[in-house]
């Protein structure tokens, strides 16, 4: 890699054979912010719309010879569906890519980018004349470098996840006024993602820091050491001590899920609610990991090369035994059997089930919480803290220290305990 990986030019070109992608993106950004729409929430929406418009225009240039027509978005939708079927894109990512084409929700009403382009009779788009922000092979080089640095011996999607995040940052950088990768541009990029959860923002920051280190070792940029030092000095985002980010489900909600679940969904519920397993641990479970004699289960630990042995609760033990027998699973078979063991597939499958049960969002203490597969682990932790105490719960969750358990799983429990200190009848 050389410093051309982040080479940037801000010139806008309007040639007779078509408009450049940069030109259209910047014109559309100006249109969206005309007359207002400059509050934080609106600017976040504008940034997301520009990103999705860029994906669409890149597709038009590469696969439709740059020709824009009323059928273009149908071709784009078919292309996205093919990516989903090839496991190169999740269903939620496909839905995100299709957003903002026809509608965009802003305080001052504006048209989606498709309608805006049709109204202006833009019928041809061409690639930008400057060098691309990325070389075609940068992602593979970065992922190979991450694999080389990793202590894990088993295959994971971690490298691809970080690579996808870096792609978002670099695409944003290409459409911004910043000239190169820097601590300043990273800060601004993360500010524009303020709608994301704190944990997601910290993952974004971690990915960019890892990429910065890779850049330092792979670039001949004279300022690379200085750039990397500045980026690596950026602080993690911190939650307010009073903020509860994720909640456990109550007894009635858990009962509803079990009553409406099929066999596979019940198995997921047992592993999550009764044993506190992460989605990734569920995916890697094989029949041979279940010891029906000792009534224990070997579970892969997050970020480790080893497993830990967990006791199986009685109700879960009998269910697992019946599940293996009824599906005639062999010793080396995966219990859930997802293609390519993709966590996104499992998460989407369970998310669809939550929608069906009308439990995708739950209100508690006047706050609306989005529910996902990981809330099953929080449900287990919430109940286990009362039943087994902090130290044992921490061990069952596979945490290295009790501080991790306190930081991520004690907030919801602590809030409820504080709220129930005094009997309402005493007032």
N, C-alpha and C positions, 0 to 999 in steps of 0.2 A: 504494500500500500504506500502511496505517496500523498503529499498534501492536496492532490487534486480530488481526493475523496470528499473534501468539503469546499472545493472551489466554488465560488458564488459570484454571479453577476446580477445586477439589479436592472439591467436594461430591458425594456419592453419592446418587442418587435411586432409590427403589424405589416405583414407582407401580403401581396396581392393573392397568393395562393392559399391564404388562410391566416387565422389568428393564432398566436402562440398560446400554449397552456398558461404560462405566467400572466400574459396579458388578460385573458379571460378571468382567471382567478382574482387578480387584483381589481379588475373592473367590477366584478360581482361583490367583492368585499366592500368597495366604496359604495355601491348601490345599497347594500344591507345596512350600512351605518349612516346613510344620509338622513338627516332630520332627527337623529337620535340613536336609540339602540346602542348606547355606549356605556350602559351600566354593566357591572361584573357578570351578571347572569346572561345578559344579551350577548356580550362579547364571547363568552364561553360557547354559546349556541352558534355564533358566527364562525368561530374557529373550527367547530366540528363540521359545519356545513361546507366550509372551504376544503377541509380534508376529504370529505366524501365526494365532492365535486371533482377534486384532483384525481381520485381513483377512477371515476367515470371517464374523465377526459383521457387519462392514460390508456384506458381500454379502447376508446374510440380511435386513438392514434395507432395503437398496436394491432388491433384486430378488425377495424372497420375503415382503414385507409384515411382516417381523419374526417370521414363524412358524417355529418349530424343530420338526423331526420327524426320524424315522429316515431319511427320504429326502433330507434337506437336503444332506448331504455329496455325494450323487450329483449333485444339481443344481449344486453348487459345482464339482465336478470337470468337468462339461460346460462350465461358464462359463470355467474356466481353460483348457480345451482350445481354446475359441473364441478366447481372447486369444492363444494360441500360434499358431493358424492366421492371425490378423490381424497377426502379428509385433509384438504389443504385450507379449509375454512370451516368454522363452526356455523350452525344455523343462526346464532345470535349475531355473529360477525356479518353474515349475509344480510340480516335485517338492518344492521347499522349502515352497511354500504348502500342500501336502497333508500335511506332516509334523506330528506331535504330536497329531493328532486322536484316534487310538485308542491310541497307545503313546508313552511318553516315557521315555527311558533315564536314570534318576537312581539315586543310591546307595541312597536309601530309596524303595522302589517306589511309584509314583503312577500314577493313571489319566490317559489322554489327555483333552483338554478335551471331546471329544464324549461320551465315556462318563461323564465327571464331570457334564456338564449333563443327560444322560438320567437318571442315578441320582438327581439332585436334582429331576427333573421340571420343569426350566425349559423352557417351551414358547413363550415369546414374549420378544423383545428389542426395545427401542426406542432411538432415537438419544439421545445425551446432550443435556441441556437447555442446557448452556452453549454459547457461540459456538464453532464449529469452529476447530481449531488453524490451519487454512489456509483462505484464500479459494480458490474454485475456479480462479481464473485466475493464482495465484501462480507455478505451474510454467512456464506459457507466458511470463509476464513475465520470469522469471529466465533462461529459455533464450534469449529475444530479446535480453536485456541481454548475455549471454555472447557471442552471435553478433556483436553490435555491437562488443564489445571485442576480439574475435578478429582476428588479422592474417591468418588463413587465408581464401583465396578459394574453396576447394573445400568441399563439404558434408561434414560428419562427424557422428558420433553423440555427440561429446564433451559437448555441452550437455545432452542427454538423460541421459547417464551421470551427470553431476554432479547433475542434478535428481533422479534416482532415489535417489541417496545422501542428499541433503538431505531427501527424503521419509521415508527410514528414520529419520533423526535426529529430525525433527519428530513422527513417529508415536510414537517412543520417548519423546520429551519429553511428549507428551500423556498418556502412561500412567505418568509418573514423578512424584516428589514435587517436582520443580523447577517453579518458577512461570513461568520465561521462558527465552529463549535467553541463554546466558552462557558464559564460559570454563569455569566449574565444571561446568555441565551437559554441555558438549562433552567435557570430560575424562572424566566418568563414563560417557558414552555409548561413547567409544572404549575405555575399560577393559573394558566389557562385551562388546566385540567382540574380545577378546584372542586368540580362537581363529583369527583371520584372519592372513594373512601380513603382514609388516612393510610391504611395498610397497602392499598393499591398505589398511592402516590409514592410511598416508600419503596415499593417494588420497582416503580419507574425510575426512581433516583438510583437505586442499586444497579439496575441494568445499564444506565448511562455511565455510571462510575466504572463499571466493569469494561464497558466499551472504551472509555477514556484510557484505561490502563492498556488495553489492547492496541489502541491508537498510538500510544507512547512507544510501544515496542515495535510497531509496524510502519511508522511514518518517518519521513525525513524532514518533517516540519521543524524548523529551528526553535520554535516556541513551544514544542509539544510538552516538555517537562513542566514548564510554567503553567500551561493550560490544564494539565492533569492534576497538578497540585491544587489549583483553584477549585476544580470540579470536585475532587475528593475531599475538600474541606467543607463542602456544603453539608448542613446539618439535616438529620432526619426530621420528618414531621412528627409532632407529638400530640397525643390526644389530651384533652382536658381530663383531669382526674374525675370530674363529675359526669363525663360523657360515657354512656353505655352504647357500644357500637353494635353488639350482637346479643340476641336474647335466646333463652331456651324456650321450648314449647311447654305449655301446661298439660296436665293430665288429660283434660277433655280433648285438646287438640291432637295429642298423640293417639288417643283412642280412636278419633275420627280417621286419622291416617291409616291405622291398622285395619279398621273396618272396611275401608274403601280400596285397600291395596290388593294387587294380585300377588302371586307367590314370590316373584323376584323383588317386588317393591317391599313386601313384608321382610324379606331377607335383608334388604338394605336398612330398613327400620331397626331390625334387631341389632345389626352391626353398629349402627350409629347411636341409637337411643340407649341400648342396653350395654354397649361395650365402648362407645366413644371413639370408634375408628374414623380416621380421615377417609375421604373419597379415594385417594391414591392407594391407601392400604387395602381398601375393599377390592380395588381393581386387581391387585397383585396376589390376592388370596387364591391358593390352589387347594385341591382336596387333600393333598399330602401335608398341608399346613395345619390340618385339624386332627388332633389326637383324641379320638373318642374314648380311649382308655383312661388317660390322665385328665380328660376334660379340659384341655388347654389348646390355645390357638397361637401359632407363630405369626407375628405381624411385622412387616417391614417398618422400620423407623424412618421418619422424615430426614433426608439428607445424610443417611448413614448406610453403611454396607452390611449391616447386621439386622437381625430380627430380635424381637423380645417375645417372650412367652406370656400370654395373658390367660387367666382363668375364664372359662365360659360360664355365664350365668345359667341356671337350670332351664328356664324357659327357652333361652336361645340355643342351648345344647340340643334339646329335643327337636326344635325347629330345624336346625342345621342338619341333624341326622336324617330327618325325613326329607329335607331338600335334596341331599346328596343321593339318597335311595330313589326318590321319585323321578329324578332327572337322569338316573343311571350314569352318574359322573365317574370318570376314571381318575386314578391317583394323580396324574400330572395335568389334569384339566383345570382351567380357571373357573372359579365358582360363579362369577358373573358373566364371563365370556364375551366381553366387548371387543370388537374388531380393533386391533392395534393397541388395546388397553388405553384408549384415549379418555382422560379425565373429563374433557369437554363433552364427550358422548354421554357419560354417566350423569354429569351435572345437568345436561339438557333433558335427559330422560326423567330425572327426578323433579326437575323444575316443571315439566309438563304435568306431572302427577300432582304437584302442589297447586297448579292452576285449576286442575280438575276438581280438587278438594276445596277450592276457594280459600287456600291458606298461603298464597304467595306473598301476601302482606298481612301483618298483624299489628294492631294498635296496642300499645302499652304505655301507661303514664302520659297519655296525650301525644305520644310520638309514634309515627308509622314506620315499622321496620320491614325491610324486604327479607323474605325467608328463602334459604337455599339449603343444599345438601349439608353444608357445614354446620347449620343450626342443630342438626341431630347430635353432633359432638358437644355443642354447648348445652343441649338438654341433658345429656349424660353427666357432664361436669357439674351442672347446677344441682342435680339430684345427688351425685356422688359426694359433693362437698359436705352436704348435711349428713349423709349416711356413713361415710368413711373418714372424713376430715381432709385437710389440705395435703398432708404428706402422701397419704395413700392415693388420693385422687391424682396428684401430680405423677406418681409412678404409673398408674393405670393409663394416663394420657400419654405416657412416654416422654415427658418433659425432662430436660437435663437438670433443671432446678425448680424449686417451688415458686421462685420469683416469676417465672414464665407463666405458671398457672394463675398466679395472682393478677398479673398484668392483663391477661387475655380472657380469663374465665370467671374472675371473682366479682367483677363490677355489677353484673345483673343481680347476683345473689346478695351482695352487700346492700344494694339499693332496696331490695325487697325486705331485708332484715331491718333496715333503718325505718322503713315505712310501717313496719308491724311492731315496733317497740312498745307502743301503748295501745290499749284496747279502745276502740272508737266509743264504746259505751261509757268510758270514764269522762268524756268531755261534756 
